Amino acid sequence: RLQKLKEMFVSKFGSAPKFYVRAPGRVNLIGEHIDYCGYAVLPMAIEQDILIAVEPVKTQVVQLANTNSLYLDFSTSVNNIQINKTNPQWHNYFLCGLKGIQEHFGLNNPTGMNCLLDGTIPPSSGLSSSSALVCCAGLVTLRANGKTLSKVELAEICTKSERYVGTEGGGMDQSISFLAEEGTAKLIEFSPLKATDVRLPSGAVFVIANSCVEMNKAATSHYNIRVMECRLATKLLSNSKGLDWKKMLRLHDVQTRLGVSLAEMLTIVEEVLHPEPYSTEEICKCLGISLEVLQSQILSQNTQDVSTFKLYQRAKHVYSEAARVLEFKKICNEAPANALQLLGELMNESYISCKEMYECSCPELDRLVDICLQFGAIGSRLTGAGWGGCTVSMVPTDKLNTFLKNVEKAYYQTDMQRLTLENSLFATKPGRGALVFVES
């Protein structure tokens, strides 16, 4: 693949690349939509990745090209980076990583570069292709400008810089892209960022199945509305407990300040919040603020026209999912005889919560989860933001081949469009994190 990329680079730019950077996609085994609430998640890197061939150049121009002809070439001055939030194209994610590194170091005269990108992560599939591109671009810019940072620092910069494109993410994708190690999943905790190995039990493999419904987090409002619902739930819960709600941003902050367990937080949610949606008027009344303050100081730009928010359901999902992550890690560590069955149950509970409490599933994902469970998965759930993208299923190793055949027949062969998509169904092992290769 490197050789082929090099040949394409030479024919495109007329010279050879000086180095290559690779950043992997990821699958989140459990812990959906809780990283931006401050809670630990449990992902692993997958073998699919973004690979970029790079040549630093004397001009202050970045030229971007893609091996996939669907993605058009792009060039810009490194001193004038404009990132389009309303209709994010592939190159905008590269520009996020570039801008993040430039701003971190205050680079006045950044190096121009020619870059050719090759990606094997299915786009908009919930396997983090966009974050892998941001991370790859951050590492490319770092290397081209002769700077160094730790993996943790890189992950934190890339998390912040992806927000330039309008995605209010929490940092899981960027963290696993840099901190992943072959053969182990990771428990990733935030503030401060920390990754702990989680050895997955033997006897089962994880299978990723693409629903073939694309979901672009930056181009739709579902994702950012959920982020705001969690923020508003944080404010109302804090206010009800006499905390300074103005300073509280994440559901994790409430638990920390109250010094209670996740189970106790679930009880507090039941006591304080009602299941019916909250109108903006009711939220303003609860917090004693005007609509103008709510819109300008609390809501993000792309959620200011939303009129109702579900706070009870979102908070309930987050606190229960955070508990499932810790339980998943505990089972992996203790490895009881029925570990696989227990982990499968947690994955199934997570899926039901995502579907019913967080409402981030879709009919195709529901169908795919049902098919996977029907053909022998011990546990199956949506992974990534949802509303499309992929499922992840835990399948006994000895049933893998029949499982793959049956799922392919039941889900993919019934639809011509699904049949034509590559990389739609595959087993995966925990892969390694981002790397730089230098042309010898």
BELQUIGI-V775921 format. One record per residue. N is the residue number from 0. RES is the residue in one small letter. SS is DSSP state (H for helix, E for strand, C for the rest). PHI is phi in degrees with one decimal (* if undefined). OMEGA is omega in radians with two decimals (999 if undefined). Layout:
n,res,ss,phi,omega
N,RES,SS,PHI,OMEGA
N,RES,SS,PHI,OMEGA
//
This chain:
n,res,ss,phi,omega
0,r,C,*,3.11
1,l,H,-60.9,-3.12
2,q,H,-63.0,-3.14
3,k,H,-64.5,3.13
4,l,H,-63.0,3.13
5,k,H,-61.9,-3.14
6,e,H,-61.9,3.12
7,m,H,-65.4,-3.14
8,f,H,-62.1,-3.12
9,v,H,-61.6,-3.13
10,s,H,-70.0,-3.13
11,k,H,-80.0,-2.99
12,f,H,-107.4,3.09
13,g,C,78.7,3.07
14,s,C,-150.1,-3.04
15,a,C,-91.5,3.06
16,p,C,-68.4,3.12
17,k,C,-92.3,3.10
18,f,E,-156.6,-3.14
19,y,E,-128.6,3.07
20,v,E,-128.4,3.14
21,r,E,-124.7,3.01
22,a,E,-135.2,-3.06
23,p,E,-84.1,2.88
24,g,E,-78.2,-3.14
25,r,E,-146.3,2.96
26,v,E,-122.4,3.12
27,n,E,-94.4,-3.07
28,l,E,-72.4,3.07
29,i,E,-163.3,-3.14
30,g,C,109.4,-3.04
31,e,C,-88.9,3.07
32,h,C,60.9,3.10
33,i,C,-122.6,-3.13
34,d,H,-64.3,3.14
35,y,H,-76.0,3.02
36,c,H,-98.4,3.08
37,g,C,96.6,-3.05
38,y,C,-98.2,3.14
39,a,C,-66.6,-3.14
40,v,E,-128.9,-3.05
41,l,E,-133.4,3.13
42,p,E,-97.7,2.91
43,m,E,-140.0,3.07
44,a,E,-74.8,3.07
45,i,E,-106.0,-3.08
46,e,E,-75.3,3.12
47,q,E,-67.2,-3.01
48,d,E,-153.3,2.93
49,i,E,-108.7,3.14
50,l,E,-125.9,-3.12
51,i,E,-122.8,3.01
52,a,E,-93.5,-2.97
53,v,E,-132.7,2.95
54,e,E,-132.3,3.04
55,p,E,-65.2,-3.13
56,v,E,-128.8,-3.08
57,k,C,-75.5,3.13
58,t,C,-72.5,3.14
59,q,C,-93.0,-3.14
60,v,E,-126.4,3.01
61,v,E,-104.0,3.07
62,q,E,-109.3,-3.11
63,l,E,-114.5,3.05
64,a,E,-135.4,-3.06
65,n,E,-130.9,3.12
66,t,C,-66.4,3.11
67,n,C,-90.8,-3.03
68,s,C,-67.1,3.07
69,l,C,-67.9,-3.10
70,y,C,-101.1,-3.00
71,l,C,-75.9,3.08
72,d,C,-61.3,-3.13
73,f,E,-150.1,3.00
74,s,E,-140.5,-3.12
75,t,E,-154.9,3.02
76,s,E,-74.0,-3.14
77,v,C,-68.5,-3.14
78,n,C,-93.9,-3.10
79,n,C,-142.4,-3.06
80,i,C,-90.3,3.10
81,q,C,-111.7,-3.14
82,i,C,-114.7,-3.08
83,n,C,-83.5,-3.14
84,k,C,-86.8,-3.00
85,t,C,-79.6,-3.14
86,n,C,-140.4,-2.99
87,p,C,-67.7,3.04
88,q,C,-90.8,-3.07
89,w,H,-56.3,-3.06
90,h,H,-67.9,3.13
91,n,H,-61.7,3.14
92,y,H,-70.0,3.05
93,f,H,-63.4,-3.11
94,l,H,-62.7,3.08
95,c,H,-58.6,-3.13
96,g,H,-64.0,3.12
97,l,H,-61.1,-3.10
98,k,H,-65.9,-3.14
99,g,H,-58.6,3.14
100,i,H,-70.3,3.12
101,q,H,-57.5,-3.09
102,e,H,-70.1,-3.13
103,h,H,-59.2,-3.09
104,f,H,-95.1,-3.08
105,g,C,56.9,-3.08
106,l,C,-71.3,3.13
107,n,C,-82.6,-3.11
108,n,C,-124.8,-3.06
109,p,C,-64.6,3.14
110,t,C,-72.0,2.98
111,g,E,-77.5,3.12
112,m,E,-158.4,2.95
113,n,E,-102.0,-3.09
114,c,E,-133.2,3.03
115,l,E,-122.3,-3.02
116,l,E,-107.6,3.03
117,d,E,-131.0,-3.09
118,g,E,-125.9,3.07
119,t,C,-115.5,3.09
120,i,C,-86.4,3.12
121,p,C,-58.8,-3.07
122,p,C,-69.2,3.10
123,s,C,49.7,-3.07
124,s,C,-113.2,-3.12
125,g,C,80.0,3.11
126,l,C,-108.2,2.95
127,s,C,72.7,3.11
128,s,H,-64.5,-3.10
129,s,H,-68.6,3.13
130,s,H,-68.3,3.09
131,a,H,-62.2,3.11
132,l,H,-69.0,3.09
133,v,H,-60.5,-3.13
134,c,H,-64.1,3.13
135,c,H,-60.2,-3.13
136,a,H,-65.5,3.10
137,g,H,-61.9,-3.13
138,l,H,-69.9,3.07
139,v,H,-59.1,-3.09
140,t,H,-65.3,3.12
141,l,H,-58.9,-3.09
142,r,H,-66.8,-3.09
143,a,H,-63.4,-3.11
144,n,C,-97.5,3.05
145,g,C,65.2,3.14
146,k,C,-107.1,3.06
147,t,C,-133.4,3.08
148,l,C,-148.0,3.03
149,s,C,-76.4,3.13
150,k,H,-61.0,-3.14
151,v,H,-64.2,3.13
152,e,H,-62.3,3.11
153,l,H,-60.6,-3.14
154,a,H,-60.7,-3.10
155,e,H,-68.1,3.12
156,i,H,-66.0,-3.12
157,c,H,-67.6,3.07
158,t,H,-62.6,-3.13
159,k,H,-64.6,-3.01
160,s,H,-72.9,3.09
161,e,H,-66.3,3.13
162,r,H,-69.0,3.07
163,y,H,-59.9,-3.11
164,v,H,-92.9,3.02
165,g,C,101.7,3.13
166,t,C,-91.3,-3.11
167,e,C,-88.9,-3.05
168,g,C,-75.5,-3.04
169,g,C,-107.6,3.06
170,g,C,112.9,3.13
171,m,H,-61.5,-2.99
172,d,H,-63.2,-3.11
173,q,H,-69.4,-3.11
174,s,H,-65.3,-3.11
175,i,H,-71.4,3.13
176,s,H,-60.8,3.13
177,f,H,-91.3,-2.95
178,l,H,-96.9,-3.10
179,a,C,-62.3,3.03
180,e,E,-134.1,-3.11
181,e,C,-61.1,3.01
182,g,C,87.9,-3.13
183,t,E,-142.5,2.95
184,a,E,-79.2,-3.13
185,k,E,-133.5,2.89
186,l,E,-86.7,-3.12
187,i,E,-109.5,3.12
188,e,E,-108.6,-3.06
189,f,C,-118.3,-3.13
190,s,C,38.8,-0.06
191,p,C,-82.2,-3.13
192,l,C,-68.6,-3.07
193,k,E,-151.5,3.14
194,a,E,-120.4,-3.14
195,t,E,-120.2,3.12
196,d,E,-61.7,3.00
197,v,E,-127.4,-3.13
198,r,C,-77.3,-3.13
199,l,C,-79.9,-3.07
200,p,C,-67.1,3.09
201,s,C,-77.9,3.10
202,g,C,97.3,3.11
203,a,E,-145.2,3.05
204,v,E,-124.4,3.09
205,f,E,-100.7,-3.11
206,v,E,-116.1,3.12
207,i,E,-101.5,3.11
208,a,E,-128.5,-3.10
209,n,E,-88.0,3.12
210,s,C,-70.5,-3.11
211,c,C,68.3,2.97
212,v,C,-101.1,-3.08
213,e,C,-82.8,3.10
214,m,C,-136.2,3.10
215,n,C,-104.6,-3.07
216,k,H,-55.1,-3.04
217,a,H,-75.6,-3.05
218,a,H,-94.8,3.14
219,t,C,-124.6,-3.07
220,s,C,-96.8,-3.08
221,h,H,-48.2,-3.01
222,y,H,-62.8,-3.09
223,n,H,-68.4,3.05
224,i,H,-64.2,3.12
225,r,H,-62.6,3.11
226,v,H,-59.5,-3.14
227,m,H,-69.2,3.12
228,e,H,-61.7,3.10
229,c,H,-67.1,3.12
230,r,H,-65.8,3.14
231,l,H,-67.7,3.08
232,a,H,-60.5,3.10
233,t,H,-58.2,-3.10
234,k,H,-64.1,-3.09
235,l,H,-69.7,3.10
236,l,H,-64.5,3.14
237,s,H,-61.6,-3.11
238,n,H,-60.6,-3.10
239,s,H,-67.2,-3.12
240,k,C,-102.3,3.08
241,g,C,73.0,3.10
242,l,C,-88.8,3.09
243,d,C,-75.8,-3.01
244,w,H,-62.6,-3.12
245,k,H,-63.5,-3.11
246,k,H,-91.0,-3.04
247,m,C,-95.4,-3.07
248,l,C,-112.0,-3.00
249,r,C,-127.9,-3.12
250,l,H,-59.7,3.09
251,h,H,-62.5,-3.13
252,d,H,-60.1,-3.12
253,v,H,-64.2,3.14
254,q,H,-59.4,-3.12
255,t,H,-60.9,-3.10
256,r,H,-65.8,-3.13
257,l,H,-81.6,3.13
258,g,C,63.3,-3.12
259,v,C,-118.6,-3.13
260,s,C,-82.4,3.08
261,l,H,-63.0,3.11
262,a,H,-63.1,3.11
263,e,H,-68.4,3.09
264,m,H,-62.6,3.12
265,l,H,-63.4,3.09
266,t,H,-65.7,3.13
267,i,H,-63.1,3.10
268,v,H,-58.5,3.12
269,e,H,-60.1,-3.08
270,e,H,-74.3,-2.93
271,v,H,-94.0,-3.01
272,l,C,-101.4,3.09
273,h,C,-103.1,-3.08
274,p,C,-66.1,-3.13
275,e,C,-69.9,3.12
276,p,C,-59.1,3.10
277,y,E,-94.5,3.02
278,s,E,-82.1,3.09
279,t,H,-61.4,3.12
280,e,H,-61.2,-3.11
281,e,H,-65.5,3.12
282,i,H,-62.2,3.12
283,c,H,-60.8,-3.13
284,k,H,-65.4,3.13
285,c,H,-59.6,-3.06
286,l,H,-94.6,3.14
287,g,C,66.7,3.14
288,i,C,-130.2,3.11
289,s,C,-87.1,3.10
290,l,H,-61.2,-3.13
291,e,H,-63.3,3.12
292,v,H,-66.0,3.12
293,l,H,-57.8,-3.07
294,q,H,-70.1,-3.03
295,s,H,-85.3,-3.03
296,q,H,-109.1,-3.08
297,i,H,-115.9,-3.08
298,l,C,-76.4,3.06
299,s,C,-78.6,-3.07
300,q,H,-54.6,-3.06
301,n,H,-88.0,3.06
302,t,H,-123.3,-3.05
303,q,C,-70.8,3.14
304,d,C,-97.6,3.11
305,v,C,-77.4,-3.03
306,s,C,-103.3,3.10
307,t,E,-133.7,-3.09
308,f,E,-135.5,3.08
309,k,C,-97.3,-3.04
310,l,H,-97.7,-3.11
311,y,H,-59.2,-3.08
312,q,H,-61.5,-3.07
313,r,H,-66.8,-3.14
314,a,H,-65.5,3.14
315,k,H,-62.4,3.10
316,h,H,-60.9,-3.02
317,v,H,-61.9,-3.10
318,y,H,-67.7,3.14
319,s,H,-73.4,3.14
320,e,H,-68.2,3.10
321,a,H,-61.3,3.10
322,a,H,-69.0,3.13
323,r,H,-65.0,3.11
324,v,H,-60.6,-3.11
325,l,H,-65.7,3.12
326,e,H,-67.2,3.12
327,f,H,-59.8,-3.14
328,k,H,-63.4,-3.11
329,k,H,-61.9,3.13
330,i,H,-64.5,3.11
331,c,H,-60.6,-3.13
332,n,H,-68.3,-3.04
333,e,H,-84.7,3.10
334,a,C,44.7,3.06
335,p,C,-67.1,-3.09
336,a,C,-60.1,-3.12
337,n,C,-100.3,-3.08
338,a,H,-53.8,-3.07
339,l,H,-62.2,3.14
340,q,H,-63.5,-3.12
341,l,H,-65.8,3.13
342,l,H,-66.2,3.11
343,g,H,-60.4,3.12
344,e,H,-61.8,3.13
345,l,H,-64.3,3.12
346,m,H,-62.4,3.14
347,n,H,-66.3,3.11
348,e,H,-62.9,3.13
349,s,H,-60.5,-3.14
350,y,H,-62.3,-3.12
351,i,H,-62.3,3.13
352,s,H,-66.4,3.10
353,c,H,-61.8,-3.09
354,k,H,-74.7,-2.99
355,e,H,-92.9,-3.07
356,m,C,-91.8,-3.09
357,y,C,-98.7,3.11
358,e,C,48.4,3.13
359,c,C,-119.5,3.05
360,s,C,-96.6,3.03
361,c,C,-158.2,-3.05
362,p,H,-55.5,-3.12
363,e,H,-67.6,3.09
364,l,H,-64.2,3.13
365,d,H,-60.4,3.14
366,r,H,-63.3,-3.10
367,l,H,-66.2,3.09
368,v,H,-60.7,3.13
369,d,H,-59.2,-3.13
370,i,H,-63.1,-3.12
371,c,H,-61.7,3.14
372,l,H,-68.8,3.14
373,q,H,-61.6,-3.07
374,f,C,-100.9,2.91
375,g,C,111.1,3.07
376,a,E,-67.9,3.11
377,i,E,-80.1,3.07
378,g,E,-150.9,3.13
379,s,E,-150.9,-3.12
380,r,E,-156.5,3.01
381,l,E,-73.6,3.13
382,t,E,-134.7,-3.04
383,g,C,89.2,-3.05
384,a,C,-64.4,-3.09
385,g,C,99.8,-3.07
386,w,C,53.8,-3.00
387,g,C,128.9,-3.12
388,g,C,83.5,-2.91
389,c,E,-115.1,2.90
390,t,E,-109.2,2.98
391,v,E,-123.5,-3.10
392,s,E,-127.4,3.05
393,m,E,-98.3,-2.99
394,v,E,-124.9,3.08
395,p,E,-57.3,-3.06
396,t,H,-53.6,-3.08
397,d,H,-72.9,3.12
398,k,H,-104.2,-2.98
399,l,H,-57.2,-3.03
400,n,H,-63.2,3.12
401,t,H,-68.7,3.10
402,f,H,-57.8,-3.10
403,l,H,-60.5,-3.14
404,k,H,-61.6,-3.09
405,n,H,-66.5,3.14
406,v,H,-65.8,3.13
407,e,H,-59.8,-3.12
408,k,H,-66.9,-3.02
409,a,H,-76.0,-3.06
410,y,H,-106.9,-2.99
411,y,H,-88.1,-3.06
412,q,C,-77.5,3.12
413,t,C,-88.5,-3.02
414,d,C,-144.0,-3.09
415,m,H,-58.8,-3.10
416,q,H,-63.2,3.14
417,r,H,-67.9,-3.11
418,l,H,-61.5,-3.05
419,t,H,-81.7,-3.12
420,l,C,-77.7,3.11
421,e,C,-81.1,3.07
422,n,C,54.0,-3.08
423,s,C,-87.8,-3.05
424,l,E,-142.9,-3.11
425,f,E,-157.0,3.02
426,a,E,-85.6,-3.11
427,t,E,-141.0,3.07
428,k,C,-114.8,3.11
429,p,C,-61.1,-3.10
430,g,C,-100.1,-3.10
431,r,C,-94.1,-3.06
432,g,C,-84.5,-3.05
433,a,C,-59.7,-3.07
434,l,E,-143.7,2.98
435,v,E,-113.6,3.01
436,f,E,-112.2,3.12
437,v,E,-105.6,3.11
438,e,C,-67.6,-3.04
439,s,C,-80.0,999
//
